[in-house]
Amino acid sequence: MAPEDVTELRRLLYGLYAVCRLYNSQEEQDASALLPATTASPPPPPRGR
């Protein structure tokens, strides 16, 4: 493999990596919008004696 081919392959792989990171962050953002808002957890039930 010629050195310029390695450089081109590296450039393409870095570009693909950037696209995948962007896509993943957008997916996480979309998924988090579907989750209900978090609230304080309810108090524990009273203990019976």
Buried (B, 14 or more C-beta within 10 A) or exposed (E): EEEEEEEEEEEEEEEEEEEEEEEEEEEEEEEEEEEEEEEEEEEEEEEEE
